[in-house]
């Protein structure tokens, strides 16, 4: 590699990461659909029950699960967005390069956190500055 050329992963490695990320996006979108369908079905439970005590309990638990589901859905949507951004970085050939140090992020870290934009080194630097 020439010295003026930026650190980057070879195309064959980028291709492996692309496949991994696309699989994760497919799974994450499937999970998001499950969360959404659970959220949609919440409203259909116990509508014909006349017991006021049961009704109050149902509404309370329904509110909790809707809030929890909403939080889950928001997190899942962010995860999918982060993964899609990682695909863009693969296209630009900037994937796997730490945005702070400019060094390559270890392949082990990228396998665990495929949308990572910081190396462990940079992440630890951020923690120590807080």
C-alpha positions in Angstrom: 0.0 0.0 0.0 1.3 3.5 -0.8 2.0 5.8 2.1 -0.4 8.4 0.9 -3.2 5.8 0.5 -5.7 5.7 3.4 -5.8 2.6 5.6 -8.6 0.4 4.5 -9.8 -3.2 4.3 -9.3 -5.1 1.0 -12.3 -5.5 -1.2 -12.7 -9.2 -0.5 -12.9 -8.4 3.2 -15.4 -5.6 2.6 -17.5 -8.1 0.6 -17.6 -10.5 3.6 -18.7 -7.7 5.9 -21.3 -6.7 3.4 -22.8 -10.2 3.4 -22.8 -10.3 7.2 -24.4 -6.9 7.5 -27.1 -7.7 4.9 -28.0 -10.9 6.9 -28.2 -8.8 10.1 -30.4 -6.2 8.4 -32.8 -9.0 7.2 -33.0 -10.5 10.8 -33.4 -7.0 12.4 -36.2 -6.1 10.0 -37.9 -9.5 10.8 -37.6 -8.8 14.5 -39.0 -5.3 14.0 -42.0 -6.7 12.3 -42.5 -9.1 15.2 -42.3 -6.2 17.7 -44.8 -4.2 15.6 -47.3 -7.0 15.2 -47.1 -7.7 19.0 -47.8 -3.9 19.5 -50.8 -4.0 17.0 -52.3 -7.1 18.7 -52.2 -5.6 22.2 -55.3 -3.6 21.6 -57.4 -6.7 20.8 -57.0 -8.4 24.2 -59.9 -8.6 26.7 -62.2 -6.1 24.9 -65.4 -8.2 25.6 -64.6 -8.8 29.3 -67.0 -6.8 31.6 -65.2 -7.1 34.9 -64.0 -3.6 35.9 -61.1 -4.9 38.0 -59.9 -7.1 35.1 -60.4 -4.2 32.7 -58.3 -1.8 34.8 -55.5 -4.4 35.1 -55.6 -5.1 31.4 -55.3 -1.4 30.5 -52.4 -1.0 32.9 -50.4 -3.9 31.6 -51.3 -2.9 28.0 -49.8 0.6 28.5 -46.6 -0.9 29.9 -46.2 -3.4 27.1 -47.0 -0.7 24.5 -44.3 1.6 26.0 -41.8 -1.3 26.1 -42.7 -2.3 22.6 -42.3 1.3 21.4 -38.9 1.5 23.0 -37.9 -1.8 21.5 -39.1 -0.7 18.0 -37.2 2.6 18.2 -34.0 0.8 19.2 -34.5 -1.7 16.4 -35.1 1.0 13.8 -31.9 2.8 14.9 -30.0 -0.5 14.7 -31.2 -1.0 11.1 -30.3 2.6 10.2 -26.8 2.1 11.7 -26.4 -1.2 9.7 -27.6 0.6 6.5 -25.0 3.4 7.1 -22.4 0.7 7.4 -23.3 -0.6 4.0 -22.8 2.9 2.6 -19.3 3.0 4.2 -18.6 -0.4 2.5 -19.5 1.2 -0.9 -17.3 4.2 -0.1 -14.5 1.8 1.1 -14.3 3.7 4.4 -15.9 0.8 6.3 -13.9 -0.5 9.3 -11.8 2.7 9.6 -12.0 4.3 13.1 -13.4 7.9 12.7 -11.1 9.1 15.5 -7.8 7.4 15.1 -8.0 6.6 11.3 -6.7 3.1 12.1 -8.5 -0.1 11.1 -11.1 -1.4 13.6 -10.3 -5.0 14.4 -12.2 -7.7 12.4 -13.2 -9.3 15.7 -14.9 -6.1 16.9 -16.6 -5.6 13.5 -18.0 -9.2 13.6 -19.5 -8.4 17.0 -20.5 -4.8 16.2 -20.7 -4.6 12.4 -21.8 -0.9 12.5 -18.9 0.2 14.7 -17.2 3.5 13.7 -14.8 3.6 16.6 -11.9 1.3 17.5 -11.7 0.0 21.1 -8.8 2.5 21.6 -11.0 5.5 20.5 -14.0 4.2 22.6 -11.8 4.0 25.7 -10.4 7.5 25.0 -14.0 8.8 25.0 -14.8 7.1 28.3 -11.7 8.6 30.0 -12.7 12.1 28.8 -16.1 12.0 30.5 
